[in-house]
Amino acid sequence: MKTSKIVASLLIFCFCFPALAASESKLGFGAGSRQLSGKLNGKTKKYSLALDPYLYTTLFNLPNYTCNGYATLGDCYNAISIDRADQKTALQPLLDWITKKIKKSDDRVRVAASMVQNITYDDNKATGTEIVATGRGHGTRYPYETVYENSGICGEKAFLMAFLFKNLGYGTALITYVSGGSSHQIAGVKCASDYDVNDTGYCFIDPNYRHMITFGGSYETKTPYLIVPIADGKTFNAKNDWKDSRKWWTILNSIDAGTYTKKQAKDYKKLIKKYGM
């Protein structure tokens, strides 16, 4: 896999619609706080992040940018979007809360991923035409904009995941799949080869769906078009996530085959509760 492909713009659209939409409720722009919610072992973890309308307006009005002049896309994404200082300051309270309240390091990744998965999927933007004009100066939301608006398509939510994973100290990457004229971007967290997707060195985390880490649906058998490393760092232990994702696959296949058992029905309910699916 070549990771040095240069894309003219950061504008990355995703036309893969989620089967389960996140909550439709949005706070109005300029509201005082944004409540972020994720699941960890069946328990809901909530954090209310104070919003900064000034920063939001600043980001909203930034012009579109290209990655020309950068050695790699990772360098570009980090320099322009992920490592932006004012954005990091605004999101630091969320990172501090995750670090303080979630005792186990790998659980912090699980909570962060779940919180982003619960952000509303932007069906309007996913049409590629944006039925409602936003006036945004650039194509792809910055991570803070995604939080502020409680909305994003796959690439925007994947960028937010990568921001969180990097700042929690984990190796992370952005992975893009292309099929039939559409693209889908996910986030990856560094993990052992026993659990990674397509021998990438990263565990699959779909930003659109409320699923366990390592479950990639039909993408598990597809070859990524592009892998963009964002940060090196700690390796996520995905052993338990992998077991649950394989169990989930078995259940789904049994339902399709008409061989669904009572035990699988119980396991189905447990996994739904555990991951908030």
N, C-alpha and C positions, 0 to 999 in steps of 0.2 A: 504493500500500500504506500503510495507516494503521499507525503504530507506537505509537500512544498508547492502544491497547486495554488496559484494566486487568483483570487476572485476579485473582480473589479470593484465590487462594493460589498459592504457588510449586509446589504439587503438580502435576507434569506427568508423566503416564504415557505409555508407549510400548508398543504392542502389535505392533510390527513385528519379527518374529523373524529373526535373522541366519541366512543359509544356512551360514555357516562359524562355528562357535562358537569362542571363544577357549579357551585352556587351562583345564581344569577345576580345576587344582590351586590351593589356597588355603593361605596360612599361617594358623595359628591366631591369634585375637585376642590381642594381647599379645606376639606374636613380635617378634624383634629387628629385622628388616629386611624390606623388600618389594623384590623384584627386578623392575624395569621393563625391558621389552625392545621395541625397535623396529627397523625396517629402513630403511637408507639405501643406495640403489644396490646392493642385494643383500647388503649387509653388516649383520650384527646388531650393534646398539649396546645395551649393557646397563649399567644403573646400579642399585646396591643402596642404597635409601633407608632410613636408620634410622627406625624407627617410634616414635611417642610415644603410649603407651597412655593417659596422663593426658589429652592433648588429645582423643584419640579418644572417651574416655568423656564428656568435657565436651560435645563436639559431639553425640554420640549421644543425650544426655539433654536437649538443647535442645527446647523446645516448637515446634510448628508456627507459622508466621507468615504474615501477609498483607502485601500491598503497598499497603494503604490509607494515604493520607497522603503518598505519594511522587508526584512530578510525572510520572515515567515508570517503566515496568517496569525499564528499564536502571538507573535510579537505585536502585531497590529491590534488584535482584539484586547490584549492586556493593556497596551499603552493608551488606547483611545477610550475603551469602554470599561473593562473589568477593574482596572487599577485606578480609575479616576478618583482623586482624593476627596472631593466634596461628597461624592456618592458613598465612598467608604465610610466617611464620618457619619453620614445619615443612617447607614445600615449597621454601624457598629453596635448600637444597643441590642439589636436582634442577635448578632453574633455573641455578644456578651451573655445574653439571656440563655441562649442554647448551651453555651459552655458551662454556665453556672448551674442551670436547672437539670441538664441531662448529664448524668454522672459518667456514663460509659462513652468513650470516644466514638466508637462505631455507631452507637445509637444517635449521636448528634447528626450524622449523615442521614440516617433514616428519617429523623424528624424534619430535617431541612428539605429532603426530597419530597416528603409527604406534604409539607406546607406549600411547596411550589406546585405540586400536582393539584392541590385544592384551589389554586388561583383560576379564575374563570377563563375558559378558552374563548378566544376572540373570533367567533364565527363570522362577524362582519368583515374583519380583515382577511380571514382565510379565503374569502371569495376571490381575492386578488384585485378587487376593484374598490374596496372600502365604500360601501353604500353610503355611509355617513362620513363626510369629509372631516378630518380631525384638525387640519391646519398644522400638523407636526412638520418640523423642518427637515426631518430625516425619516428614512424608511423603517428601520428596526428600532424598537424601544431599547433604551438603556435599562439595566437591571432595576434601577430605582424607579423608573417609569412604570415598569411592570408591577412592582409592589404598590406604587401610588395609585395606579388605575385599577388594580386588582384584575388585570386582563393581559392576555398575551397569546400569540401563536407559538408553535412548537419551538422555533429558534429563539424567540425572546425568553421563553420560560427556561430553555436549556442554558442560555447565557446566565440567567439568575442562579440556576443550580451550580454552574461552574464557578460563579462568584462566591457562593456560599461554601462550596467544597474546598476551594483554594484557601479561603480565609479560615477554614477549620483545620487547615494543615494537610489536606489530602491531595494526592495526585489526581488530576482531572483532565478531561478532554471533551471537545465537542465533536460529535460524529454525525455525518450526513449520509443519508441514503437517497438515491434517485431511482425512480421507477415510473414508467409510463408518462413522462413529462412533468411529474410532480416530485417534490422533495420532502424529506422528513428529517428533522434534526433532533438529536437526543443528547443527553449528557452522559458521560462515562465517569466512573470513579475507579481509580487504580485498584486492581484486585488480582488474586492468584489465577494462574492459567486454568485451573480446574473449573473456574466459575465465569471466566471472561466471555465476551461475545466475539465470535469470528476471529479468535486469536489476536485480538487487538491489545490485550493487556488491561482492558477496562470492563467493568461490569455495566451492563445495559440499564439505563434508567430513563424510561419514557416520561417526558414532562407533561404529557396530556392526560394520561390515565392513572387512576388510583390503583397502582399495583406494587407488589414487592420488588425490591431491587433484584436484578438478574432476569426478570420476566420480560421478554421482548416480543412475544407474540410471533407473527409471521416474519418479523425482521431478524429473528435468531438464525434463520437459514439464508439470509441475504448478505451479500458482500458490501461493506460500506464503500461509498463513493469517495469520501474524504474523512480523514481523521486529523483533527487539529489539537495537539497537546497544548493545554493552557498552563498547567503547573505540575511539577513533580512534588512528591510528598509522601505521606503515609499510605500504606496499603490497607484497604478495607477488607475485613474478614467476612466474606459472603457465604460461609458454609451454611448457616441456618436459613438465610434468605433463599439460597439455591435449593435446599430441601423443600421449602414451601412452594417455590415456583414450579418444581418438578411435580409436586403433589397437585398443584393447581392445573398444570397441563394434563395430568392423568384424569382429573375430574372432568375437565372440559371435553376431552376425547371420549370419555365414557358417556357423557350426555349426548354427544353427537352420534355415538354408536348405539345408543339405547340400552347400555349396560350399566347405567347409574345405580349404585347400591345405597342402602340405608346408611352404611358407614361413611360413604363418600358424601352423602347429604349432610351429615353432621360435620365432616371436615370442611365442606363448602361453607357452611355457616360460620365456622370458627375462623376461617381465613378471611371471609368477608368482614367480620368484626375486627380481626387483628389489624388489617391493613386499611380499613375504611373504604373498601371497594364498593 
